[in-house]
Amino acid sequence: MPVRIGYASGAYDLFHIGHLNLLRQARERCDFLIAGVASAEMSQRLKGTTPVVPLAERLEIVRSIRFVDDAVVDEHVNKAETWREVGFNMFFKGDDWRGTPKGDRLERDMELIGVQVVYLPYTPTTSSTMLRRALSVMTGSPGDSAMNA
């Protein structure tokens, strides 16, 4: 049986239980898990927000999670480019992507290179967007672009 190498990309900003759930569930389904941590530029492009936590710190946090075997900077919108650099045969994403245009595009791109897309349950009670909003309310400031998500 071939080694199942998984890839789970995300900003992993304001690390929370949803991130931990995704990484734990991904690791349960593969032999080796690589977490792709989005650069600030990538996060801005894809989500329209700049992470609150600097990239080096987000990488260190994610690398320290026992479910993660390796963590790399994710700088590609097209995950086939990431696949060429990193090499994986399973791609993990929250099921909030399922049936969306971006999820459909991901599935098409991954199918072309023989990578299985696996959707994992999204944790609806906590998200980085919710945390940014709560911090903005608590501080009473409108915040910068990172806080306006």
KAVEN-V86029 format. One record per backbone hydrogen bond with DSSP energy under -0.5 kcal/mol. NH is the residue of the N-H (numbers start at 0). CO is the residue of the C=O. If there is no record, write none. Layout:
# KAVEN-V86029
nh: (NH;NH)
co: (CO;CO)
This chain:
# KAVEN-V86029
nh: (4;5;5;6;7;8;9;14;18;19;20;21;22;23;24;25;26;27;28;28;29;30;31;33;33;34;35;35;36;36;37;37;38;42;43;44;45;46;47;47;48;57;58;59;60;61;62;63;64;67;68;69;71;73;74;78;80;81;82;83;84;85;86;88;89;90;91;92;94;96;99;103;104;105;106;107;108;109;110;111;112;112;113;114;115;117;117;118;119;123;125;130;131;132;133;134;135;136;137;138;139;140;146;147)
co: (2;3;31;89;33;91;35;11;15;15;16;17;18;19;20;21;22;23;24;25;26;3;3;5;31;69;7;33;34;71;9;35;73;38;39;40;41;42;42;43;42;53;54;55;56;57;58;59;61;64;32;32;34;36;72;76;77;77;78;79;80;81;82;4;4;115;6;117;119;93;96;99;100;101;102;103;104;105;106;107;108;109;110;109;88;90;115;116;92;121;122;126;127;128;129;130;131;132;133;134;135;135;143;143)
